[in-house]
Amino acid sequence: MTEDPSVGRRSDPEPPGGDTPDPQTPDTQTPDTQTPDTRTPPTDPVGADGVGEPEAAGPPAAGDGGGGATAVGRRRRDPLAAVLIGVLTLLLGFAFAVQVRSTDTDEQLAGLREEDLVRILDDLSAREDRLRQEIFDQRGALSQLGSSDSAAAAALAEAEQRAEALGILNGTVAARGPGLEVVIRDPADRVTAGVVLNAVQELRGAGAETMQIDDVRIGVSSAITGEPGALEIDGEPVEAPYVIRVIGSPEDMSTALSIPGGVSATVNQRRGSVEITPSQDVVVDALRPLDTPQYAEPDDGG
């Protein structure tokens, strides 16, 4: 029996694709340029909000070991970017709200007609004029009140000064100042009321402002009466030595009492004596009761 040589012989494996390549014919097939390279990831499209859409997950290409890691890292960064964008959006919204609130009035005015704007301007001008007039009136009233207060205070001070001056002259107010202390001695009881009255008149003529004899205040209506040794002033008895305390110019009053033929010379002729002592601090504290007019009354000019 003749054995078939093809039986049991191992046949050569067919090349992939079913076609036996011709070893003598080079492969001139042109690569397909329209077939995308699956190993290069496509560019992420940019959405309307500026955030790229995540790349669709797909199986990594054969032989590309880093494609899967890149996609996983990108997916991890997407939530952080979303949070940052949300925070920025909130900040921008807050700033926009503040800007809108601050410019709300301007926008309202910008939307008005020209006639309305003119009317608003006229109202503001009239209000400003009223406020200025009120300020002017208030300042005038304040100035008037200040002037009135000053005038009233000055008038009151002047009235008080006049009252004190009149009180000193009338003998209703105590007085103090430079002057003389005059002592008239009458050991022989020969000094008459006329001699004492002459002494008062000489002192007044020399500028005496107020005086008292013993404890009796001398006024414009004072009367000196009585006999020598028993004199009376306004009904009050006085005894020698007669002490006169008078306020005025010490030099002038001393000269008036010492003139030839004056008070001092008259008292000496009556066996008496006159002692004159100038002083810068003479106190006249005897008070005279205020006389109430019986017939006279103030004239109101009516």
Buried (B, 14 or more C-beta within 10 A) or exposed (E): EEEEEEEEEEEEEEEEEEEEEEEEEEEEEEEEEEEEEBEEBEEEEEEEEEEEEEBEEEEBEEEEEEBEEEBEEBEEEEEEEEEEEEEEEEEEEEEEEEEEEEEEEEEEEEEEEEEEEEEEEEEEEEEEEEEEEEEEEEEEEEEEEEEEEEEEEEEEEEEEEEEEEEBBBBBBBBBEBBBBBBBBBBEEBBBBBEBBBBBBEBBBEBBBBBBBBBEBBBBEEBEBEBEBEEBBBBEBEBEBBBBBBBBBBBEBBBBBBBEEEBBBEBBEEBEBBBEBEBBEEBBBEBBBEEEEEEEEEEEEEE
